[in-house]
C-alpha cells in the first residue's frame, strides 16, 4: 500500500487539531503505521476558517458530499457534530465503502446501533476513540485491554466544563453564576451552556461506555440525568466539612442482570482519586472482575488531545487496511442478543443522601422534617444547622446526611417536605458515592 487518503468533514477545533497532527507528525505516523497517511480533502462550510493550517488550496472544499464520493479517499473523518447532517453523511460514507472516524458522542448515543450495523454490512470500520474523554484512550482500553474481563462498575468525570466550574467553586468559594461567566469568557463553556452543565454531554458519553462495556443497547431517555446548575457555594462548603467533594459523575454499576446507570452531582469521598480531578481534566475510575480498580486521567477536550485520539483511530484503520483484516476488534453491538442485562429503574437504587433545606427559624422545624423522613423509612445520620439568630422569623439552612435509603422513598419524602409551609425553597438533594473503592 503506497498511502492512505483521508478526508475530514469539519475544520473546527478538533478537525484542525487532527489536521495539524497529521502534518507535523507525518514521519512518526508513517513509521508507526507502515505507510504514509495523507490529508486529501478537508470540508468546512466556512472556507475562511483555516486556523493557520497552511494546507494546499486544493485540499479545502465546502462540499462535504465531494469528500464522501471521492473514490481516492479511504477514511472519512466526521467532526461536524450534532445529529444531522452528520448521520446521513456517515451512513453514505459507509455505503460508499469508506472507513469512518468520528468524535460525535451525540450521534453515537442516538444512532450508534444503526451506524455499527451499517459498517458491518458494508465491511468497513467505524472508530470513535475521541467521542469519550478526549485524549484518554478509554474506548480502546475497554474494547481491547479489558476484552477478557468483566466490567463491574465505572464512575466518570466526563465533562470538562462542569468539572471546571465545580473545581473553581471548591477552591475559591465562588458562586456558580460567576464561575460560569468566567468559563464562557475563557472558552470552556458555550454561550448556551445547558448541554454541559445539565449533564447531557456526560449522558451521551455514558451511553457509549455502557454499550461497549456490557454489550447492550441503551435508550438515553431512560437514564436519569441531572446537572449542576442548582449547586451552591453552601453545598460545596458543607460537603467539604463532611469530608466530600462534589463532582458531576457518570455512574454505571452492574448487579446481576441489572445495570444501574445515571448522571448527577455526587458527593465523592475526598480521599478518593476522583475527588482530586481538577479544572478541565477528565477521569474514569473503572473496576473489573479480574484486574480490579483502575484509573484513567487526562485532558478530556481540546484541539490537540482530542485531535490526537482522532489520528490514533486513523492509524489503527490504516493498519487494518494493510493487513486486510477488517473488524479485527468486533464492532460493538454486532450481536447484543442473549446478554440478559437491563437498565435498573432509578427509583430502585439504594444510596445515602445529602440534603440542604431552607426553613423557618422556629422551634419544631427539625422534628417535623425528621418525622417525614422517618415515615418514609429514611433515617438521619447527621444534622448541621447554622445561622440561628436570637429572633424568630428568619430563614436558615439545615444540612442533613441520611443512612442508605431507597430512591423512591427519598423522592416521596422530598415531595412531602417541599409542601411544608415551613420549607421556603425546594430542597437540594445530592447522592453520595460511598460505595466507590480503590482498595
N, C-alpha and C positions, 0 to 999 in steps of 0.2 A: 504494500500500500504506500503510495507516494505521499499523500497527505489527507487530512480530514478537513472538510469545509464546514464552517459554522455560520449560521445566520441568527442574529439577535433581534428580537422584537421588543423594543422599548429601551431607550437610552436615558433612563432616569438614573438614580443613584446607583442601584445595583448593576444595571446594564453597563454603565460607564465603568464601574469597578471591574467587572468581568473583562471588558474590552482592554482596559489598562493592563490587567494581569496577563492576558493572552499576549500582549505586545511586549511588555517589559521582561517577562519571564519565558519568552519563546524558546530559548535554548534549553533551559531546565525542563520545560514541559515536553519538548521533543525527546530529550534524553530519558525522561521517566515514563513516557508513553510509548516510545518506539517509533513514532512518526510525527511529522510536523502537524500542528493544528493551525489553520488559517481562518481568520475572520473575513468571510467573503462579502457579507452584507449586514447592514445594521439599519433597521427601520425605526423611524420615530416620526410622530405627527409634526413635531417642531424641528425642522431642519436646521434652525439656528442654534439648537441646543447641542453643541459639540463638546462642551465641558473640557476643552483642552486635550482632546484625544489625538488630534493631528493624524487622522486616518486619511487615506487617499479618497478623493471626492467620489470615485466610482463605488465606494463601499456604502455610502449613505443613500437612503431612499425613504420616502414617506409612504410607501406602498407595502404593507405587511404581506399582502397576497403574493407579491412578486418573490418574496423570500420563501414562502411555503411551496411555491410552484417551481422554483429554480431546481432543475434536475441535478445540478452540481453540488447542492447543499446537502450534507449528510445529517447534520444535527441542527434542529431549530430550538433556540433558547427563548422561552416565553417569559418576559419580565414586564408585561403591561400591567398586571394586577387586575383585581376585580373579576367578575363572572363573565361578562360579555363585553367585547368580542373575544376575550381570551379563550373561553370554552370552544367556540366554533373554530377558531384558528388552530388550537391544539388538535382537535379532532380531525381537521382537514390535513394537518401536517402528518399525523399518524397514518391516515388513509393513504397519503402520498408516499408512504414508506420512509418517512423521516423519523429518526430518533428525536426525543424531546427532553429538554431540561427545563424545569420551571421552579420558581421560588414562590409560587402563588398559593399560599395556605388557604385562602378563602375558596379558590377554585377546587382544591383537593378535598376540602372538608364538605363541600356541597356536591361535587360531581366526581370524586375520586374513583368510585367503583366503575362508573361509565368510562373514564379515561383509561384505567388499568385494563379493563376488558378490551377496549379498542386497541391498545398497544399489543396485548397478547394475540388478538385476532389478526393483526397485520404483521406480526413477527418483528416488532421493534421495541426499543427500550423507552421507558419514561422514568426520569430520575428527578429527585426533588429534595436533595440534602439541604438546600438553602431555605426551604419553606419553614423550618422549625429551628429556632435558636441560632440563626445566622451562621457564624463561623464554627460553632461547636458541632462536631461530626456525630450527632446523636442518631440520625437516621441510619447511617451505615453501621453504627455500633449495634443498634437493635436488630437490623436485618442480617448482619454477618457476625459481629463479635459475640452476640448472645444467641446465635442460631440454635445451639444445642440445649439451651437453658430455658427455664420458665420464669417470666417476669411476675413477681408477686405484687409489687406496688411501685409507683413513682410519684414524686412531687416536683413540680417545675415552676421556677420563676422564668416566665417565657415572654414577658413584655417589658422592654427597657424603659419605656415612658412611665409606666406605673411604678416600676421599681425606683426610678429616679425621683419621682415625687415623694414616695414613702420614705426613701433614704434621706432626702433633704428635710422632711418633716421630723424625722427621728433625730438627725444630727444637729439641727439648728432650731428646733421648736417652732418652725414656720407653719403658717396655716396653709391649707390645701389650695385655696384660690391664688395665693401669692406665688407658690411654687409652680402651679400650673402655668400661670402667665410667664414666669421666667423660663419654663421648659419650652413654651411656644416661641419665646424670643430667641432661644438657643437652637431651635430647630429640632428639639427632641419630641415635641408634640405638635400635631396638626392644628390648624385654625379651628377645626371641629374635632376635638379630641375624644369623642364618645367611643369610637372604635377601640381605642386603647384603654381608657380609664374605666369603661363599663365592662371590660373583660371579654369583648367579642374576639379580639385578636388572639388572646390566650385560648379561648374556646376552640377556634379553628385549629390551632396547633395541637391542642389536646386530642381532638378527633383523629388527627393524623397519627399521633403516637399510639392511641388505643387500637386503631386498625392494624398498625404494624406489630404491636406487641401482643395482641390477642387474636388477631385474625377474624375480627367481627366487624361488620358494617354498623356504624352508629349514626343515628339521626341527631345532629347537633341541637335540634329544637327540644330534645328530651333530656339534655344535660343542664342541670341547674347552673346558672351563671349570674354572678353579682359583681359589681365593680367597686371602686374605691372612693367614689365621689362623696360618700357620707362620712368618711373617716375624718375625725377632727384631731387637733393637737392634744386635746384631753385624752382621747383614746390612745394616742401614741405614748403620752406621758405615763398613763397608768398601766399600760401594757409593759412598759419598761420597769416600773416599780414592782410589778408582779413577776418579772424575770422573762418577759417575752418581747419579741419584735413583730410588728405587723407586716406581712407580705401578701401580695396577691398571688395565690397558688393555683396551679392546675393540679388536681389530685386524682389519682386513679389507684384503686386497691382491689385486688381480687380476693374473694372469699367464696370458695367452692365454685358454684356456677354463676355467681353474681359478680358484676363489675360495678364498684362504687366510683362514679366519675362526676366531678364537679369543679367549678371555678368560683372562687370567692376570696375576700380578705381572710387571713388566717393568723392567729397568734402562734408563732413558731418559738419554741424554747431558745433563749438567747445563746445557749452553748452549742446549738446545732449549726452545722456548716451553712445551711441555707440562710440562717439569720445574719450571716456575715457577708452576704452578697449585696454589694452596694451600687448605687447610681445606675448606669445603663447596662450593667452586666446581667447576663442570664446564667441560670444554673439548673441542672436536673439531678436530683437525688433519686437513684434507682436501685431497687433491691431484687435480686433473683434467687431462685431456689438453691443453686449450686455455688455461684460466685459470692452471693451475699450483697452487702451495700457497696455502691459505687457512686462517685460524684463527678459530674461534668460541669465545667465552669469556663466561661469566656464571653466574648463580645457577641451579643445576640442580634446586632444590626450594624449598619454602617457600610460604606462603599466597598472597602477592601475586605473586611471579614466576610461579608455575605457574597461579594464577588468571588472570593477565593473558593467558597463552597460550590458556587456555580461552575467554576472552572474545574474543580475536582470531579464533578459529575461528568463534564465534557470529556475529561481524560479517561474516566472509567468506561464511558461508552466507546471511546476511540480504541481502547484495549480490547473491548468486546468485539468490535468490528474487525480488528486484526486477527483475533483468534477464531472468528466466525462461530462464536458461542453465545448467541442471544439468550437472554433470560438465565444466565448462569446463576444469578440470585433470583428466585421466582418473584414475580410481581405480587404485591400484596393483594389479598382477596381474590386470587385466581380461583381458589376453591374454599369458600368460607362455610361450607356445609358441615354439619356434624360437630361444630365446636361446643354446642350446648350452652354457651355463655350468653348472658343477657344483662342489660343495664339494671342496676338496683334503683328503684324509685327513691328520690332524695328524702321523702317522708319517713323512710325506714332506716336511715342511717343512725348510728349512735355517736355522740360527740359530747365533749364538755363545751361550755359556752361562757363567753364574756358578755355582760350586759351593762349598758350605760343608760340610766334613766334620768330624766329631768322632772323633778317632782316638787310639790308644795313643801315648804319648810314648816311642818307642823307635826305634832305627836301622832303616832299611829300609822304613819305612812308605810314604814318598813314592814310592819306586821301585816298590813293588807296585801302588799306585794308578795311577801313570803307565803301568805295564805293561798294566793292564786297559783303560785308555783307548786306548792305542796299538793293542791287538789289535782294538779296535772302530773303528779308523780316526778317532780323535779326537786332535788334537794340542793341547798346552797352550801358551797364550800368556804366562801369568804365574802365579806362585805367591806367596802370602803365608802364612807360618807364624808365629804368635805364641804366647807363653805357655810356651815351652820352659823347663824347670827343670833343675837340676843332677842331680836324681834321676829315674830312670825310674819308670814305673808310673802317671803322671798322664795325664789325657785332655786333649788340646789341639785347638784348631780349626785347620784348614787351609782357606785360601781360594784358589780357582783361577778363572782365566778361560781359556776354550778358544778356539781358532780356530773358524771356521764348520764345523758338522757337521750330519749328518742326524739328525732327531729319533729315528728308530727305532734308530740306532746308539747314541745317547746313552741311551735307555731301557734297551737291553740292557746297556750299561756300568753304569748305576745299579743294576740288579738284581744284577750280579756283585759290584760294590763293596760294596753293603749286606749281602751274605752273608759278607764277610770278617770273621773274628773280631776283627781289629784295629779295625774300624769300630764305634763304640759307639752311634751314633744314626743314624736314617735321614738320608741325605744331602739337604741342601737344594739344589734346582736352580731357578734363575731365568733366564729367557731375556732376551737383550739385544737392544734395538731400535736397533742402529747404523744400520740402513737408513733411519731417519727422516731426512728432509732438509727444510730450509726455505730452501734456496738459490734 
